[in-house]
Amino acid sequence: MRASEYPVPDYACYVWHRGDGLAFAFPDGGTLVLPLSKLESEAPGWKWLLATLAARRAHAQTQQRSVIGTSARPTQQMLELALHAASGLERATSVDEDIFSQAAEETSNA
C-alpha cells in the first residue's frame, strides 16, 4: 500500500529520531521529546522502529537518499523478516527451556 492510497488521519502527528530521543510534533502546535532512555524495550518491533528512525536521521544528516530496500527505507518484507527472525529466536529459547525443565523433572522423578 502506498502512502498516497492511505489518507493521513486527523489525529496523526510527526515523529522523528532526534539523537537523544523521539520528537513528536502535533499539527495543532507543540512538540514533545521522549528520551530514548525511557524507551528501552526488548520488543522486536519497537527496536526495529527506533533503528529505522535512526537510520533515516543519519541518511538525512549526510544528505544521502533513502533508497528503497535499505535500513533507512525498508520494505514490508524486510520488516516481516526482521520480526519473524526475532520471534523465531524467542520461540527457540522457550522451547529449549521447556525441554530442559522436562528433562530435569524426569531425572528427579526417576
C-alpha positions in Angstrom: 0.0 0.0 0.0 1.3 3.4 -0.9 1.1 6.3 1.5 -0.9 8.3 -1.1 -3.5 5.5 -1.0 -4.0 5.9 2.7 -5.1 9.3 3.9 -3.3 10.6 6.9 -5.9 10.7 9.8 -6.7 14.0 11.6 -5.1 12.6 14.8 -1.7 11.9 13.2 1.5 13.6 14.3 5.1 13.8 13.0 7.6 11.5 14.8 11.4 11.6 14.3 14.6 10.4 15.9 16.4 13.4 17.4 19.5 11.5 18.6 18.7 11.7 22.3 15.0 11.0 22.0 11.9 10.7 19.8 10.3 14.0 18.9 6.5 14.2 18.5 5.1 17.3 16.7 1.4 17.9 16.7 -0.5 19.6 13.8 -2.2 22.0 16.2 1.2 23.1 17.6 3.6 21.9 20.1 6.5 19.4 20.1 7.3 16.9 22.8 10.6 14.9 23.2 10.6 11.5 24.8 14.1 10.5 25.9 15.5 7.3 24.3 16.5 6.1 27.8 12.7 5.9 28.6 12.0 3.8 25.5 14.4 0.9 26.0 12.5 -2.3 25.3 13.2 -5.8 24.1 10.2 -5.8 21.8 11.4 -6.6 18.3 9.0 -4.2 16.6 10.0 -1.4 18.9 13.7 -2.0 18.3 13.1 -2.1 14.6 11.2 1.2 14.6 13.9 3.0 16.6 16.6 1.6 14.3 14.7 2.7 11.2 14.2 6.2 12.5 17.8 6.5 13.5 18.9 5.3 10.0 16.7 7.9 8.4 18.1 10.6 10.5 21.7 9.5 9.7 20.9 9.5 6.0 19.4 12.9 6.2 22.4 14.3 8.1 24.8 13.0 5.4 22.4 14.1 2.7 22.1 10.5 1.4 19.0 9.5 -0.4 16.9 6.9 1.4 16.9 4.1 -1.2 14.1 1.5 -1.0 15.4 -1.7 0.4 17.9 -0.1 2.9 17.7 0.4 6.6 16.6 4.0 6.0 13.8 2.9 3.7 12.9 -0.7 4.5 10.3 -2.7 2.7 7.4 -4.5 4.2 9.2 -7.8 3.5 12.3 -6.5 5.4 10.0 -5.7 8.4 8.3 -9.0 8.3 11.6 -10.9 8.1 13.1 -8.9 11.0 10.1 -9.6 13.2 9.9 -13.3 12.1 13.6 -13.8 12.9 13.2 -12.1 16.3 10.1 -14.2 17.2 11.8 -17.4 16.0 14.7 -16.8 18.4 12.3 -16.2 21.2 10.4 -19.3 20.3 13.5 -21.4 20.1 14.7 -20.3 23.6 11.3 -21.0 25.2 11.2 -24.5 23.6 14.8 -25.2 24.9 13.8 -24.1 28.4 10.7 -26.4 28.2 12.7 -29.4 27.1 15.4 -28.8 29.7 12.8 -28.4 32.5 11.0 -31.6 31.4 14.3 -33.5 31.4 15.2 -32.2 34.8 11.8 -33.3 36.2 12.1 -36.7 34.6 15.6 -37.2 36.1 14.5 -36.1 39.6 11.4 -38.4 39.4 13.5 -41.4 38.4 
